[in-house]
Amino acid sequence: MSTYNNTSFQRSLSPAARTDGTANGVAVDRAVNGGMQDAVVLISTGTITDGSHAVAIQDSDDGSTGWAPVAAAQLQGSPPTIVAVNDDTVFEVGVLASRRYLRVVVVTSTSTTGGVFAAGILLGSPRYAPVH
């Protein structure tokens, strides 16, 4: 089967300009097709003018409460801190076994105009294929 049949891409943070504060992404349910075993968080930047944008990956059992950072031992790579030199960049972080729901959270500080970026989660290795 093709990659198309074995993956599903879900939005967590829509593209937007972000300044100081916290942006909590929407919950992504890994239970697609009986459960997706793999996940890759993709962060895509546009223009980053200033500030520090610290990315975190969180998980939850129910998608609404109990959000906590995914343990470093369950990550392949590290969530980035996006700064002005990261214009037009794509970051990838693999997520190994975790709880059912995932989301991307970004805390922005020391910004005036901030930066534009988005984040999504690519789910793979479904228990039952094809996904599409």
C-alpha positions in Angstrom: 0.0 0.0 0.0 1.0 3.6 -0.6 1.9 6.2 2.0 -1.5 7.8 1.3 -3.2 4.6 2.4 -1.2 4.3 5.6 -1.1 7.9 7.0 -3.4 10.7 8.1 -2.3 14.3 8.6 -4.2 16.3 11.2 -4.0 20.0 12.0 -3.1 21.0 15.6 -2.1 24.7 15.2 -3.6 26.7 12.3 -1.2 29.1 10.5 -1.2 32.4 12.4 1.0 35.2 13.5 1.8 34.6 17.2 3.0 37.1 19.8 3.6 36.8 23.6 1.4 34.1 25.2 0.5 30.5 24.9 -1.2 28.8 21.9 -2.7 25.4 22.7 -3.3 23.3 19.5 -6.4 21.3 19.0 -6.4 17.6 20.1 -5.5 15.0 17.5 -7.0 11.6 18.1 -4.7 8.7 17.4 -7.6 6.2 17.4 -8.1 6.5 13.6 -8.6 3.1 12.0 -8.2 1.1 15.2 -5.2 3.1 16.4 -2.3 4.8 14.7 0.9 3.5 16.1 3.3 6.2 14.9 3.2 10.0 14.9 5.4 12.8 13.6 4.8 16.4 14.6 5.5 18.9 11.7 6.0 22.6 12.4 6.2 24.9 9.4 7.3 28.5 9.7 6.7 31.5 7.6 8.3 34.9 8.6 9.6 35.0 12.1 10.4 38.6 12.9 11.2 38.4 16.6 10.6 36.6 19.9 11.2 33.1 21.1 8.5 30.5 20.3 9.1 27.3 22.5 7.3 24.3 21.1 6.1 21.5 23.3 4.2 18.2 22.5 1.6 17.1 25.0 -0.6 14.1 25.3 -3.9 13.3 27.1 -6.1 10.3 27.8 -9.3 12.0 26.9 -8.3 15.0 24.7 -9.6 17.6 27.1 -8.0 17.2 30.5 -4.8 15.9 31.9 -2.5 17.4 29.2 1.2 16.8 30.0 4.4 17.0 28.1 5.4 13.8 26.2 8.5 12.4 28.0 11.8 13.1 26.2 12.4 9.3 26.0 9.3 9.1 23.8 10.4 11.7 21.4 12.7 11.2 18.3 14.4 14.6 18.1 13.6 17.6 20.2 10.7 20.1 20.0 12.3 23.4 18.6 12.4 26.9 20.0 11.7 29.0 16.9 13.6 32.3 16.5 14.1 34.9 13.8 16.7 32.8 11.9 14.1 30.1 11.4 12.1 31.7 8.5 10.6 29.2 6.1 11.7 26.1 8.0 10.1 22.8 8.6 10.8 20.9 11.9 10.0 17.2 12.5 9.7 15.4 15.8 8.8 11.8 16.1 6.5 10.6 18.9 6.7 7.0 20.1 4.1 5.3 22.2 2.0 7.8 24.1 -1.5 8.4 25.3 -4.5 8.5 22.8 -4.5 12.3 22.1 -1.7 14.6 21.1 -1.5 18.4 20.6 1.2 21.0 20.0 1.6 23.9 22.4 3.7 27.0 21.8 4.8 29.6 24.4 5.9 32.8 22.8 7.9 35.4 24.7 9.9 38.6 24.1 8.1 39.4 20.8 6.7 42.5 19.3 5.4 41.3 16.0 6.2 37.6 16.6 6.1 35.0 13.9 3.9 33.0 11.6 3.8 29.3 11.9 1.6 26.2 11.9 1.8 22.7 13.3 0.2 19.4 12.4 0.6 15.7 13.3 1.2 13.0 10.7 -0.3 9.7 12.0 1.0 6.4 10.6 1.0 2.7 10.9 -2.7 2.1 11.4 -3.9 -1.0 13.0 -6.4 -1.4 10.1 -5.4 -0.1 6.6 -6.2 1.6 4.4 -6.9 4.8 6.1 -8.2 6.5 2.9 
